[in-house]
Amino acid sequence: MERFFENAMYASRWLLAPIYFGLSLEGVDKIM
């Protein structure tokens, strides 16, 4: 179970990273 949680955290990080990156770029676009 612990291993599954570790894998889930790792997977979610890779799934959320592009979304977060896109949102931060969008935010910078609005500021500029």
Legacy VTK file of the C-alpha trace (Angstrom):
# vtk DataFile Version 3.0
C-alpha trace
ASCII
DATASET POLYDATA
POINTS 32 float
0.000 0.000 0.000
2.794 2.394 0.882
4.489 1.673 -2.426
1.257 2.361 -4.315
0.922 5.719 -2.551
4.512 6.572 -3.479
3.821 5.735 -7.125
0.586 7.732 -7.080
2.362 10.790 -5.694
5.093 10.471 -8.333
2.544 10.064 -11.140
0.372 12.968 -9.979
3.457 15.191 -9.809
4.202 14.471 -13.467
0.535 14.986 -14.399
0.159 18.256 -12.489
3.539 19.728 -13.441
2.557 20.626 -17.060
-0.769 22.062 -15.881
0.941 24.179 -13.219
3.583 25.251 -15.744
0.894 26.275 -18.234
-1.013 28.249 -15.601
2.131 30.064 -14.446
2.966 30.955 -18.053
-0.577 32.228 -18.525
-0.221 34.354 -15.383
3.038 35.851 -16.643
1.363 36.563 -19.971
-1.348 38.584 -18.213
1.163 40.567 -16.146
3.343 41.534 -19.125
LINES 1 33
32 0 1 2 3 4 5 6 7 8 9 10 11 12 13 14 15 16 17 18 19 20 21 22 23 24 25 26 27 28 29 30 31
